[in-house]
Amino acid sequence: MPVYAITPDYKGDVKDRVENFHGNQIVYVGWDHHLMFCAAFAYPLPPETLFRALRDEVMPEGFSLHPEWSKIDWSKATWLLDGQPFEPQLDVSLKDQGIGHKSLLRFQTPDLKGYKGAGV
């Protein structure tokens, strides 16, 4: 939903521009149907980060608190990038896969339904 200023001449300074992140970009990652997390996590990452590093080194910082994290079968996980189906290439950089500043990655784990089935 767009946000409109009260006055037509309003000029704001956008604070979340990529230039303000010292070479990093913000990547949002959400785990669908796992309601222990109310929103996607935001990670400031270099665009050259390999997808494997995001999944195996960065994402566990937040998601491993969930009791189902260790049960994920990554070969069955499905992904969306900015609302479109996406098949990540583990050894390719985020940038080279079209994952840009403020992109939203969502993943689903079909065999896991959330803590005690809460995500069904």
C-alpha positions as a LaTeX table, in Angstrom:
\begin{tabular}{lrrr}
\hline
Residue & $x$ (\AA) & $y$ (\AA) & $z$ (\AA) \\
\hline
Met1 & 0.00 & 0.00 & 0.00 \\
Pro2 & 1.53 & 3.33 & $-0.98$ \\
Val3 & 1.96 & 6.06 & 1.58 \\
Tyr4 & 1.06 & 9.62 & 0.66 \\
Ala5 & 2.26 & 12.82 & 2.33 \\
Ile6 & $-0.25$ & 15.23 & 3.77 \\
Thr7 & 1.26 & 18.09 & 1.77 \\
Pro8 & 2.10 & 17.80 & $-1.94$ \\
Asp9 & 5.49 & 19.52 & $-1.51$ \\
Tyr10 & 6.79 & 17.13 & 1.18 \\
Lys11 & 10.39 & 16.05 & 0.57 \\
Gly12 & 11.71 & 13.31 & 2.83 \\
Asp13 & 15.18 & 11.86 & 3.22 \\
Val14 & 14.95 & 8.12 & 2.54 \\
Lys15 & 17.06 & 6.46 & 5.23 \\
Asp16 & 17.00 & 2.89 & 3.91 \\
Arg17 & 18.68 & 3.59 & 0.57 \\
Val18 & 21.34 & 1.02 & $-0.35$ \\
Glu19 & 23.97 & 3.80 & $-0.23$ \\
Asn20 & 23.43 & 4.02 & 3.53 \\
Phe21 & 24.47 & 0.41 & 4.23 \\
His22 & 28.23 & 0.64 & 3.62 \\
Gly23 & 28.39 & $-1.85$ & 0.75 \\
Asn24 & 25.70 & $-4.13$ & 2.12 \\
Gln25 & 22.12 & $-4.58$ & 1.02 \\
Ile26 & 19.15 & $-5.53$ & 3.15 \\
Val27 & 17.70 & $-8.97$ & 2.37 \\
Tyr28 & 14.48 & $-10.02$ & 4.10 \\
Val29 & 13.95 & $-13.75$ & 4.75 \\
Gly30 & 10.72 & $-15.30$ & 5.99 \\
Trp31 & 9.72 & $-18.90$ & 6.79 \\
Asp32 & 6.12 & $-19.36$ & 5.71 \\
His33 & 3.67 & $-21.06$ & 8.11 \\
His34 & 6.03 & $-20.83$ & 11.06 \\
Leu35 & 4.22 & $-18.42$ & 13.31 \\
Met36 & 6.91 & $-18.26$ & 15.97 \\
Phe37 & 8.33 & $-15.49$ & 13.78 \\
Cys38 & 5.92 & $-12.60$ & 13.20 \\
Ala39 & 7.82 & $-11.15$ & 10.26 \\
Ala40 & 10.73 & $-11.77$ & 7.94 \\
Phe41 & 14.21 & $-11.25$ & 9.35 \\
Ala42 & 16.27 & $-8.43$ & 7.84 \\
Tyr43 & 19.90 & $-9.21$ & 7.12 \\
Pro44 & 22.48 & $-6.62$ & 5.95 \\
Leu45 & 24.65 & $-8.60$ & 3.54 \\
Pro46 & 27.25 & $-7.92$ & 0.87 \\
Pro47 & 25.69 & $-8.53$ & $-2.58$ \\
Glu48 & 28.53 & $-11.01$ & $-3.26$ \\
Thr49 & 27.35 & $-13.33$ & $-0.45$ \\
Leu50 & 26.82 & $-16.85$ & $-1.76$ \\
Phe51 & 23.34 & $-18.23$ & $-1.24$ \\
Arg52 & 24.86 & $-21.20$ & 0.62 \\
Ala53 & 26.37 & $-18.79$ & 3.17 \\
Leu54 & 23.01 & $-17.06$ & 3.62 \\
Arg55 & 21.23 & $-20.37$ & 4.22 \\
Asp56 & 23.87 & $-22.18$ & 6.27 \\
Glu57 & 25.60 & $-19.38$ & 8.18 \\
Val58 & 23.30 & $-16.36$ & 8.36 \\
Met59 & 19.75 & $-17.72$ & 8.59 \\
Pro60 & 20.43 & $-20.01$ & 11.59 \\
Glu61 & 21.11 & $-16.91$ & 13.73 \\
Gly62 & 17.39 & $-16.23$ & 13.84 \\
Phe63 & 15.56 & $-19.31$ & 12.63 \\
Ser64 & 17.44 & $-21.96$ & 14.63 \\
Leu65 & 15.45 & $-20.96$ & 17.72 \\
His66 & 12.48 & $-22.76$ & 16.15 \\
Pro67 & 12.24 & $-26.43$ & 17.24 \\
Glu68 & 11.71 & $-27.55$ & 13.61 \\
Trp69 & 14.79 & $-25.81$ & 12.17 \\
Ser70 & 17.03 & $-28.86$ & 12.52 \\
Lys71 & 14.39 & $-31.01$ & 10.76 \\
Ile72 & 14.39 & $-29.05$ & 7.49 \\
Asp73 & 15.06 & $-31.13$ & 4.40 \\
Trp74 & 16.44 & $-28.41$ & 2.12 \\
Ser75 & 15.97 & $-30.61$ & $-0.95$ \\
Lys76 & 12.19 & $-30.30$ & $-0.42$ \\
Ala77 & 12.08 & $-26.61$ & 0.48 \\
Thr78 & 10.49 & $-24.23$ & $-2.01$ \\
Trp79 & 11.36 & $-20.56$ & $-2.36$ \\
Leu80 & 9.83 & $-17.30$ & $-3.49$ \\
Leu81 & 11.83 & $-14.21$ & $-4.41$ \\
Asp82 & 9.77 & $-11.04$ & $-4.29$ \\
Gly83 & 6.60 & $-13.12$ & $-4.70$ \\
Gln84 & 7.81 & $-15.19$ & $-7.66$ \\
Pro85 & 8.93 & $-18.86$ & $-7.66$ \\
Phe86 & 12.68 & $-19.07$ & $-7.20$ \\
Glu87 & 15.24 & $-21.87$ & $-7.28$ \\
Pro88 & 18.37 & $-20.75$ & $-5.45$ \\
Gln89 & 21.79 & $-21.71$ & $-6.72$ \\
Leu90 & 23.84 & $-22.38$ & $-3.61$ \\
Asp91 & 27.23 & $-21.36$ & $-4.98$ \\
Val92 & 26.10 & $-18.22$ & $-6.80$ \\
Ser93 & 26.03 & $-14.76$ & $-5.23$ \\
Leu94 & 22.83 & $-13.08$ & $-4.14$ \\
Lys95 & 23.41 & $-10.30$ & $-6.68$ \\
Asp96 & 23.91 & $-12.73$ & $-9.56$ \\
Gln97 & 20.58 & $-14.40$ & $-8.74$ \\
Gly98 & 18.64 & $-11.14$ & $-8.78$ \\
Ile99 & 18.42 & $-10.79$ & $-5.00$ \\
Gly100 & 18.76 & $-7.06$ & $-4.50$ \\
His101 & 18.39 & $-4.41$ & $-1.82$ \\
Lys102 & 15.17 & $-4.98$ & 0.15 \\
Ser103 & 14.34 & $-8.22$ & $-1.70$ \\
Leu104 & 12.04 & $-10.59$ & 0.17 \\
Leu105 & 12.97 & $-14.29$ & 0.16 \\
Arg106 & 10.34 & $-16.67$ & 1.54 \\
Phe107 & 10.75 & $-20.38$ & 1.97 \\
Gln108 & 8.29 & $-23.16$ & 2.63 \\
Thr109 & 9.00 & $-26.56$ & 4.16 \\
Pro110 & 6.18 & $-28.85$ & 3.05 \\
Asp111 & 6.91 & $-31.59$ & 5.60 \\
Leu112 & 6.95 & $-29.15$ & 8.54 \\
Lys113 & 3.77 & $-27.40$ & 9.67 \\
Gly114 & 5.03 & $-25.11$ & 12.42 \\
Tyr115 & 5.35 & $-25.70$ & 16.14 \\
Lys116 & 2.69 & $-28.25$ & 17.15 \\
Gly117 & 1.00 & $-27.75$ & 13.78 \\
Ala118 & 0.35 & $-24.04$ & 14.34 \\
Gly119 & 1.09 & $-23.17$ & 10.71 \\
Val120 & $-1.46$ & $-25.50$ & 9.17 \\
\hline
\end{tabular}
